[in-house]
Amino acid sequence: MSTFDDAVTAAVIGHMNGDHAADNLAIVRAFAERGATAARMTGLDTQAGEWVATVDGTERSVRIPWLGPVTDRASIRTEVVALYREACARLGAEPGGH
């Protein structure tokens, strides 16, 4: 498992939690915890993203593998968008603009 520079990780997590809270929830519901009522990104590496999901009032950590390769900051964005779009497809929801 390869990790990214702390600044890159913090920037991605900050952006996802600040600007894409609903996307986090869709990803977690579609890939890990269908009953989640809240989700926030907590980490990532080249293999997967990590979120904390709130299910029945309890927080649970979930790790969701990327759908394609992640090797740099640009590919993180590509794969988060891919997860979100696939999440919308699985949930029967229309994706928002990204």
C-alpha positions as CSV (number, residue, x, y, z in Angstrom):
1,M,0.0,0.0,0.0
2,S,1.5,3.3,-1.1
3,T,0.5,6.6,0.5
4,F,0.6,10.2,-0.6
5,D,2.3,13.2,0.9
6,D,0.5,14.5,4.0
7,A,-0.3,17.8,2.3
8,V,-2.0,16.0,-0.7
9,T,-4.0,13.7,1.6
10,A,-5.1,16.7,3.8
11,A,-6.1,18.7,0.7
12,V,-8.2,15.9,-0.8
13,I,-9.9,15.0,2.5
14,G,-10.6,18.7,3.2
15,H,-12.1,19.2,-0.3
16,M,-14.2,16.1,-0.1
17,N,-15.6,16.9,3.3
18,G,-16.0,20.6,2.7
19,D,-17.4,20.5,-0.8
20,H,-18.7,17.0,-1.4
21,A,-20.4,15.8,1.7
22,A,-23.4,14.4,-0.2
23,D,-21.0,12.6,-2.6
24,N,-19.2,11.0,0.4
25,L,-22.5,9.7,1.6
26,A,-23.5,8.3,-1.8
27,I,-20.2,6.5,-2.2
28,V,-20.5,5.0,1.2
29,R,-24.1,4.0,0.8
30,A,-23.5,2.4,-2.6
31,F,-20.2,0.5,-1.8
32,A,-20.3,-0.2,1.9
33,E,-23.1,0.8,4.2
34,R,-26.5,1.2,2.6
35,G,-28.1,2.5,5.8
36,A,-25.5,5.2,6.4
37,T,-27.0,8.6,7.4
38,A,-23.7,10.5,7.3
39,A,-20.1,9.9,5.9
40,R,-16.8,11.8,5.9
41,M,-13.6,10.9,4.2
42,T,-10.8,10.2,6.6
43,G,-7.9,8.8,4.5
44,L,-6.7,7.4,1.2
45,D,-3.8,5.6,-0.5
46,T,-3.1,4.2,-3.9
47,Q,-5.5,1.3,-3.3
48,A,-8.6,2.8,-1.7
49,G,-10.4,5.6,0.0
50,E,-11.4,5.5,3.7
51,W,-14.5,7.0,5.2
52,V,-16.3,7.0,8.5
53,A,-20.0,6.2,8.1
54,T,-22.7,6.8,10.6
55,V,-25.0,3.8,10.7
56,D,-27.8,3.6,13.4
57,G,-26.0,6.3,15.4
58,T,-22.7,4.4,15.4
59,E,-19.6,5.4,13.4
60,R,-18.0,2.7,11.4
61,S,-14.8,2.9,9.3
62,V,-15.1,1.7,5.7
63,R,-12.5,1.2,3.1
64,I,-13.6,1.3,-0.5
65,P,-11.2,0.3,-3.3
66,W,-10.7,2.6,-6.3
67,L,-12.2,1.4,-9.5
68,G,-9.0,2.2,-11.5
69,P,-5.3,3.0,-10.8
70,V,-4.4,5.8,-8.5
71,T,-0.8,7.0,-8.8
72,D,-0.9,10.7,-8.3
73,R,-3.1,13.6,-7.2
74,A,-4.8,14.0,-10.6
75,S,-5.8,10.3,-10.6
76,I,-7.2,10.6,-7.1
77,R,-9.8,13.1,-8.5
78,T,-10.5,10.9,-11.5
79,E,-11.2,7.9,-9.2
80,V,-13.3,9.8,-6.7
81,V,-15.5,11.0,-9.5
82,A,-15.6,7.4,-10.9
83,L,-16.7,6.1,-7.5
84,Y,-19.3,8.8,-7.2
85,R,-20.8,8.2,-10.7
86,E,-20.9,4.4,-10.1
87,A,-22.5,5.1,-6.7
88,C,-25.2,7.1,-8.4
89,A,-25.8,4.3,-10.9
90,R,-26.0,1.7,-8.1
91,L,-28.4,3.9,-6.1
92,G,-30.5,4.9,-9.1
93,A,-29.7,8.6,-8.6
94,E,-28.8,11.2,-11.2
95,P,-25.2,12.4,-10.7
96,G,-24.6,16.1,-10.1
97,G,-22.0,18.1,-12.1
98,H,-18.3,17.5,-11.4
